[in-house]
Amino acid sequence: MTGIRCFVAVELPSSMREEIGRLQGRIATEGLRLVRPELVHVTIKFLGDVPEGKIKKVSEALARIKVAPFEAQVVGMGAFPGRTIRVVWLGLEGNFEGLYREVESALAPFGFEREERGFSPHVTLGRVGWPSPETSRSLGERIAALADTDLGHFSVDRFYLKKSTLTRGGPIYDNLSEFPLSVAR
């Protein structure tokens, strides 16, 4: 299927992105592809290729979501999936789970599959292209030293439907729609 590659996301404040750039400098190692700080976000749901004719209906469904604005905290550093590191992340606290459940419910009628692995709110710092014991060991040591990272709190008062265009120079993200959080719609 062709269409527009989309995902639902929450943005981080620019001040946190600057701090994330500094943190990335401390975990940089061979084999780790870092996410450019200006592209760092919280993915609530990846939709994949959405037919252009379906985008408006998806946006309308997302606009009906009722979730109160909430305080969040970026705290902790870890990795997926475990001993062999593929993704380095920063953890999140806040009502991301509630927003995720509402997004899942709003999009289920359009045939978007529910996430089988469950939802683990995080900010991806980097990905390992070709995992090796050496890379995992090096990253594991750096992550352990930064496990108690705390970038502080921020307010989540909106979320976005974003378009992702893949290029040789990395992805380009554009906002297709913005949705303020509110309990009254």
Secondary structure, 3 states (H helix, E strand, C coil): CCCEEEEEEEECCHHHHHHHHHHHHHHCCCCEEECCHHHCEEEEEEEEEECHHHHHHHHHHHHCCCECCEEEEEEEEEEEECCCEEEEEEEEECCHHHHHHHHHHHHHHHCCCCCCCCCCCEEEEEEECCCCHHHHHHHHHHHHHCCCCEEEEEEECEEEEEEEECCCCCCEEEEEEEEECECCC
